[in-house]
Amino acid sequence: MPLSIRPFRESDLPRLKEITVEAFSGVSIDQNAHALFGEINRHDWRWRKARHLDDDAQADPKGIFVAEDNGTIVGYITTWIDRGAGIGHIPNLALDAAWRGKGLGRTLIEHALEHFRREKVPYAKIETLDQNPVGYHLYTSMGFQEVARQVHFLKPLFQTDTT
């Protein structure tokens, strides 16, 4: 069976989390926070980033699409729709390292955009960090237009022992 895109199954979560942690290394707000503050609440950035998939699966499991190659999960994209605002959101897109640079990210985004069109959603939104030039290039090459830049801050509220 060649490459296919299928609906999400709950049993996919462990593999999607594995792909997420590897794919977001170097381009994660959670990793940036970890670099400054270390573990937060006894969890590292990988745990926090992987947890985003739990949120996506709870928010809209029918909006998650999984790419498989011969039965092996090689990537995914998550979506959710804000009907009142008329915007389809793409919070997470990640690929197995062996599949990067081969057009699969573009294919998954197109799949998500078709999902939004079927649902009659007029706009799609995707975000990336300034430190992710690959994502920025992909999104702009697909017609997404930059509308804003945002800076994230984190402040410890209690004195912590770092020894």
Salt bridges, closest charged atoms under 4 A:
ASP12 OD1 - ARG6 NH2 2.73
GLU18 OE2 - ARG15 NH1 2.48
GLU22 OE1 - ARG100 NH2 2.27
ASP30 OD1 - ARG48 NE 3.72
ASP30 OD2 - HIS52 NE2 3.24
ASP44 OD2 - ARG46 NH1 3.20
ASP54 OD1 - LYS17 NZ 2.89
GLU68 OE2 - ARG6 NE 2.97
GLU68 OE2 - ARG9 NH2 3.78
ASP96 OD2 - ARG15 NH2 2.71
GLU114 OE2 - ARG117 NH1 2.70
GLU119 OE1 - ARG83 NH2 2.51
GLU127 OE2 - LYS125 NZ 3.56
ASP130 OD1 - ARG149 NH1 2.43
GLU146 OE2 - ARG149 NE 2.72
